[in-house]
Amino acid sequence: MNVNHEIELLVQEIERLGNKNAAGQTSVKFGVLFNDDRCANIFEALVGTLRAAKKRKVVSFQNELLLQGVHDDVDIVLLKE
């Protein structure tokens, strides 16, 4: 698995599904990303890809670990477009 490629795909999906926030950054709720059919087909391990992107400062989100259902309303903010 090529992590950089997965992160590039993640950025594309956040741009597709997200909206601009007050700061002008694109953000999307975790639940929207997790429940999207296209994302489900692309990402084998969405949470792992999100963590790798966070570590590389491509995205930002509050929690260390995101769980479907519990964290559906957590904003994932795109830092690099």
C-alpha positions in Angstrom: 0.0 0.0 0.0 1.4 3.4 -1.0 0.5 5.8 1.9 1.2 8.9 -0.1 -1.1 7.8 -2.8 -3.8 7.0 -0.3 -3.4 10.5 1.3 -3.8 12.1 -2.2 -7.0 10.2 -2.7 -8.2 11.2 0.7 -7.6 14.9 -0.1 -9.6 14.5 -3.3 -12.5 12.9 -1.4 -12.5 15.6 1.3 -12.6 18.3 -1.4 -15.5 16.4 -3.1 -17.6 15.9 0.0 -16.5 18.9 2.2 -17.5 22.5 2.5 -15.4 25.6 3.2 -15.4 26.6 6.9 -15.2 30.2 8.3 -11.4 30.1 7.9 -11.7 29.2 4.2 -10.5 25.6 4.8 -12.3 22.6 3.4 -13.8 20.4 6.1 -16.0 17.3 6.2 -17.7 15.4 9.0 -16.1 12.0 9.7 -19.5 10.3 9.4 -20.0 11.8 5.9 -16.6 10.5 4.8 -17.1 7.1 6.5 -20.5 6.5 5.1 -19.8 7.6 1.5 -19.9 4.6 -0.9 -17.1 5.9 -3.1 -14.8 6.3 0.0 -15.7 2.8 1.2 -14.6 1.4 -2.2 -11.3 3.4 -2.2 -10.1 3.1 1.3 -9.5 -0.3 2.9 -8.6 1.4 6.2 -10.0 4.9 6.3 -9.1 5.6 9.9 -5.5 4.5 9.3 -5.3 6.8 6.2 -6.7 9.7 8.3 -4.1 9.1 11.0 -1.3 9.0 8.5 -2.5 12.2 6.9 -2.8 13.8 10.4 0.8 12.8 11.2 1.9 14.4 7.9 -0.1 17.6 8.8 -2.4 17.2 5.7 -5.6 17.1 7.8 -6.5 18.0 11.3 -9.1 16.5 13.7 -9.6 16.6 17.4 -9.6 13.0 18.5 -6.6 10.6 18.4 -8.8 7.8 17.2 -12.1 8.1 15.2 -14.8 5.5 15.6 -17.9 5.2 13.4 -21.0 6.3 15.2 -19.3 7.9 18.2 -17.3 10.4 16.2 -19.6 11.0 13.2 -19.8 14.8 14.0 -16.0 15.3 14.3 -14.8 17.8 11.7 -11.8 16.7 9.5 -10.2 19.9 8.2 -8.0 19.9 5.1 -4.8 21.8 5.9 -3.1 21.4 2.5 -5.0 21.6 -0.7 
